[in-house]
Amino acid sequence: MVNVPRLVVAAPSSGSGKTTVATGLMAAFAARGLAVSGHKVGPDYIDPGFHTLATGRPGRNLDAYMCGPELIAPLFAHGARGCGLAVVEGVMGLYDGASGLGELASTAHVAKLLRAPVVLVVDASSQSRSVAALVHGFASWDAEVRIGGVILNKVGSDRHEALLREALEESGVPVLGALRRAEGVSVPSRHLGLVPVAERRSDAVAAVAAMAGQVAAGCDLRGLLALARSAPALPPGGEWDAGVAVAGGVPLPAPSRNRGSAPDPAPQAPEGLKNRPVVAVAGGAAFTFSYAENTELLAAAGADVVSFDPLRDEALPLGTRGVVIGGGFPEVYAPELSANEALRKAVAELALSGAPVAAECAGLLYLARSLDGLPMCGVLDAEARMTKRLTLGYRDAVALTDNVLAPAGARMRGHEFHRTVIEPGAGDEPAWGMHRPERRVEGFVRGNVHASYLHTHWAASPGTAARFVERCRG
């Protein structure tokens, strides 16, 4: 049984203050000596960076679309192990899920899967008594979603707060906090959302401290902790474990089971895992998008995982047998990435040698011949550039070509999030055939190179990491 005290921080819509409240709560409770685990509903990579800063533990994603509803509780238990509190930051509005698929992957869906009480963050800046009708509507919409309290955000004055509290007395939902407008807690944004922690660490530390101070001053921390402790134990189902997942799930799931399942007990790792190839994983300010479980799965599959920074390192880690380059903002750092010619050549030479290379989104751009006219690695015969058009959404994909991540015909769910384009959009051997929201081919497979815009969460298919590491062994 998993019995971690937990809260889901949700809102009626985006922009209401979820990140401020959730991160502030994590940091405020951590400052009081509580072990806190931070989680984010959905595919977002940036908010978990702030959660990591607030808690000192890896921020974790809970995505019921990419990983499947069956894995949400096990992944939660894995991330929250040993903690006295878990705070789950929602996505968009409380009931907003994957487009056209009802509640799937919504904050409400995850809250129900976790049996967690919800704290609703309401932007009260342009209302008074109407707040009660808003809260009543959200609280009564789905009887399985328990809204245990409200935090009023962007409150203008003492008088404004008094009016809001008076109105909410009739709703039956307690007010657990009221936050004034504050400049110190703002976090700068750009074309894909908040600026990641890795790009402005000192400022991010100050922002998280400001969030913690504001939340501690304006919220009923005792009441919130009591609400978190009222969450019932989760039903038996086990905690997700990378080693168990890899040992028990080397083949990719069949299409009908692509949403994942709780892992079963598995045997000890095979003897072959004693040969631990070095897998270099890109990091630093330009490549900040990754899921913690992906790296854990690589290690569990037998890799010696070593990070490198394409902005600063002039060589790959000693003994590198494979490279993983995730998402991030190479378009922001294109001049610096291009100037590091030594590393670009090293990556190109490794790919040419036949070593496995897996690249997602930002990694795809880095492997291209150029990005916004500046030379990149030249592994792919393609040109990348920034545009004003946002490509965003969940994707259903099938592997069209046997590759280092998946056999031909394997199905995968993923996510796209970028304002760049690459021309051509697919190679002679495409990586994926997309089936949602439209049919198209995408990405590149060249030997042991796999490059695509599609972000994937490997916990849904632990065979991905096992397959990649096995190819690294040669």
Buried (B, 14 or more C-beta within 10 A) or exposed (E): EBEBBBBBBBBBEEEBBBBBBBBBBBBBBBBEEBBBBBBBBBBBBBBBBBBBBBBEBBBBBBBBBBBBBBBBBBBBBBBBBEBBBBBBBBBBBBBBBBEEEEBBBBBBBBBBBBBBBBBBBBBBEEBBEEBBEBBBEBBEEBEEBBBBBBBBBBBBEEEBBEBBBEBBEEBEBBBBBBBBEBEEBEBEEEEBBBBBBBBBEEEBEEBBBBBBBBBBEBBBBEBBBBBBBBBEEBEEBBBBBBBBBBBBBBEBBEEEBBBBBBBEEBEEBEEEBEEBBBBBBBBBBBBBBBBBBBBBBBBBBBBBBBBBBBBEBEEBBEEBBBBBBBBBBBBBBBEBBBBBEEBBBBBBEBBEEEBBBBBBBBBBBBBBBBBBEBBBBBBBEBBBBBEEEEEEEBBBBBBBBEBBBBEEEBBBBBBBBBBBBBEEBBBEBBBBBBEBEEEEBBBBBBBBBBBBBBBBBBBBBBBBBBBBBBBBBE
